[in-house]
Amino acid sequence: MEGQAPLLRPDPLGRFGRFGGKFVPETLIYALSELESAFHSLAGDQDFQLMMKEDGVCRQW
C-alpha cells in the first residue's frame, strides 16, 4: 500500500501516547481482541494486501 502513513500502534497497555486506550463494553473485549489479532497478522501480509487490492475492496472501504 504505497503512499499511506505507517500504522500507529498502541503501547502494551493499549494507549496511544499518554492518553487513549480501549473503552468498550466487557462483553466485546474478546471479540475485539480476536479482531485485533487478525488485523495484525494480515496487515503485514503482502499476499493478502495484493488480494484486497485486486478484488477492489480497498477502493470501496
C-alpha positions in Angstrom: 0.0 0.0 0.0 2.0 2.8 -1.3 1.7 6.4 0.0 0.0 5.5 3.2 1.1 6.6 6.6 2.6 3.8 8.8 0.2 2.2 11.2 0.1 3.8 14.6 0.2 1.1 17.3 -0.6 1.4 20.9 1.8 0.6 23.7 1.3 -2.7 25.6 -1.4 -1.1 27.7 -3.4 -0.1 24.6 -2.6 3.6 24.9 -1.5 6.0 22.2 0.8 8.4 24.0 -0.2 9.5 27.5 -3.9 9.0 26.9 -6.2 6.7 25.0 -6.9 3.1 25.1 -9.8 0.8 24.7 -13.2 1.9 26.0 -15.6 -0.9 25.1 -18.1 -3.0 27.0 -16.7 -6.0 28.8 -18.8 -8.3 26.6 -16.9 -7.1 23.5 -13.4 -7.4 24.8 -12.8 -11.0 23.5 -14.2 -10.2 20.0 -12.2 -7.0 19.8 -9.1 -9.0 20.8 -9.7 -11.5 18.0 -10.2 -8.7 15.5 -7.0 -7.0 16.7 -5.1 -10.3 16.3 -6.4 -10.9 12.8 -5.6 -7.3 11.8 -2.0 -7.5 13.0 -1.5 -10.9 11.2 -2.9 -9.6 7.9 -1.6 -6.0 7.9 1.9 -7.1 7.0 0.9 -10.0 4.7 1.7 -8.8 1.2 -0.3 -11.6 -0.5 -3.4 -10.6 1.5 -2.9 -6.9 0.6 -2.5 -7.7 -3.0 -5.7 -9.8 -3.0 -7.6 -7.0 -1.4 -6.3 -4.5 -4.0 -7.0 -6.8 -6.9 -10.6 -7.5 -5.6 -11.3 -3.8 -5.4 -12.0 -4.0 -1.7 -9.6 -1.2 -0.8 -11.3 1.1 -3.3 -14.6 0.6 -1.6 -13.5 0.8 2.0 
